[in-house]
C-alpha cells in the first residue's frame, strides 16, 4: 500500500508539476526584465526554504481550510493534500530547469511569428520541441524530489503513508521483519533508474551519430 501510494503521488505530481512548471517558465520568460527577476526570486523561495518550514506552512494552510470547510481535510483527503503538496514543491524545480533554455533561445518565438506562424503554432511547433531536453530534466527533478520526500509528506498525508513514512514508522516500532520488503523495493527502484539512464544515454548517442 505504501509503495502504491508513493508511485501514484509521484507520477501524478511529476506530470502536473511538469506541465505547470513549463507554462510558468514560458510566462516568466515573456515578462519584462524587472518582473522576470521578481518572479524568479518568488519561484526560488520554496527551494531555499527548509522542508520543515514548507511542511508546517502547508499543514497550517490545510488546517485553515479545514476550519473554513468544516471538515478535516488532511484526515479525509490525505491523498489529495499530499498530491497538492508535492506539486507545490516540485513545480519550482521544473521552472528552474526550463527557464535557462528559454532565455538562451529567446528569439525563436518572435522568429516563428515573423515567418507566418500563429502564436499557438509557434508554441507547439517551435518553442515546445526546442524545450524537450529541459522539460525532461525538469520532470526528472520533480520525480526525484517527490518519490523520496519524507518531511512534507509526514505532515500532510494524514492516515496515508508513502514509502519513506512507512519505513520511518517501522524503524520507530522496531519491526525488523519489514526490512526485506524495504530492501527489495529499493533494489528494484535502483535497477529501473539505472536501466532508464542507460537507455536514455544510448538513445541520445544514436541520435547524435545520425545527425553527424
N, C-alpha and C positions, 0 to 999 in steps of 0.2 A: 504493500500500500504506500509506503514512504517513497519507494523508487518511482512508482507510477505517478504519485503526486509531484515529485521532483521533475520528472520528464514532461508532464503536462504543463506545469507552470513555466518551465524553462523554454520549451518550444513555442508556446503561445506568446510569452513575453518577448522572446527573441524576434519573432515575426512582427509583432505590433510595434515594438520599440525601434526596429529597423525601418519600418515604414514612417513612423513619427519622426525619427531622427533624420532621415533623408529629406523629408518635407521641410523640417525645421531648418536644416542646413541650407537648403535651397532658398528658403525665405530670408535667413540671416544674410546670405551672400548677396541678395538683391538690394539690401538696405544701404544707406549712406555709411561712410566710414565711421562716423561718430556713433550711430546707433548699432552698427555691427560690433564695435568694441564693447558697448554696454551689454548687449545680449550675449556675447561670448563670456564675459565676466559672470553674468547671471547663470549661464549654462554650466560654468565651472564650479559653482557653489556646491551642488550635490556631490561632485567628485572630490572636492577638497574637504568637505565635511567628514568628520569621523562617522563610521557606521552607526555607532551608538546614538549619536545626535540625530541622524536621519531616522533611526528606528523609533526614538522617543517622540520625535515630531509627528511621524505617521501614526503612532499609537494615539497621541493626543487628538490628531485630526479625526481619526476614526471614532474616538470616544465622543467627540463633539457631535459628529454626525449621528452617532447612536442616540444621543440625547434629543437631537432635533427630530429624528425619525421614530423615536420611542421604541427602539429595538437594539439589541446588542449585535452590532454589525460584525464584529470580529468573531463572536461565538457562532453566529448563524450563517455568516457568509465568509468563512475563513479562506476558502479558495479564491474568492473574488478579491478580498483585501490583499492577499498575498500576491496575486497577479498584478493588481494595481501598483503595489509597492515595487515589484520587480521591474515593471515598465518604467516607473518614475526614476529609478536609479540606473537603469540600463540605457535609456534614451540619450543622456548627455554624452556617453561614450561613443555612440553612433554618430552624433553630431561632430565630435572631435575627429572622428575618422574620415568623415565625408567632406567637411568644410575645407581642409587644406587642398584637396583635389579640385574643388570648385574654384577656389581662389587662384590656383595655378592656371586653370583653363577658363578664365573669367570671360573671355571674349567669344566663346563658342556659341552661346545662346544668341548674342547680337548678330554674329555672322550668319547663323541659321535663319534668323528673321530677315536679314538683308538678302539672302538667297531665295526668299519666297516661302519659307515655312511659316505656318501659323504658330502662335505660342504653344499650343498643345503638341503639334508636330515637332517643334524644336525641342520640347522637353522629352517626348517619347523617343524620337529618332536620333537625337544628338546628345543631349545632356545626360540622360539616364544610362545609355550604353557606355558612355565615357566614364561613368562613375561605378561600373560593375565591381572593379577591384576594391575600391574604397568602401562600397556598400557591403561587400563580402567581409572585409576586415572589420567593419563596424558590427556586423552580425556575429562574427566570432567573438568579439569583445563582449557583446551583450550576452551571448550564450555562456561564456566563461564566468562572467560576473554573477549570472543567475543560478547556474547549476550547483555551485558550492556555497551559496550565501547561507550564513547561519544567523547572524545577529538580527538583521532586519526581519527575516522570516520568523525567528523565535518570538518577536514582539507582536506580529500581525497575523499569524497563521491560525490562531485560535486552537481548536482541537486537532487540526490537521498537522501532519509532520512531513517535512521533506527529509532527505537522507541525512543531512547534517544535524537537524534537531533530533531525529530518531537515534542517531549514533550517540549524541550527547546524553540523551535520556538513558540509554543503555549503559553508558560509562558511569553515570551517577548511580544507577541501580546495580552496577557491577554484574551485568548479565553477560558473562564471558561467552556463553553459548552462541551469541549473535555474531561473534567475530568472523566466523566462516562466511556468513552471508555478506558481511561488510567487505571482506577481502575479495569475494567473488565479484561483487558489484564493481569495486574499484578496478579490478583486473580487466573486466570486460570493457569498462569505460576507457581505460588506458589503451587497450588494443584497438578499439574503434577510433579513438582520437589519432593514434599513431598511423593507422591504416588510411584514414582520411587525409592526413597531411602528406603521406607518401603519394597517394593517388593524385592529389592536387598538384604536387611538385612535378610528377611525371607528365600530367596533362599540360601543365604550363610549359615544360621543356619541349614537348612535341609541338605545341603551337608556335614557339619561338623558332624551331627548326623549319617549320612550314613557311613562316614569314620570311626567313632568310632565303 
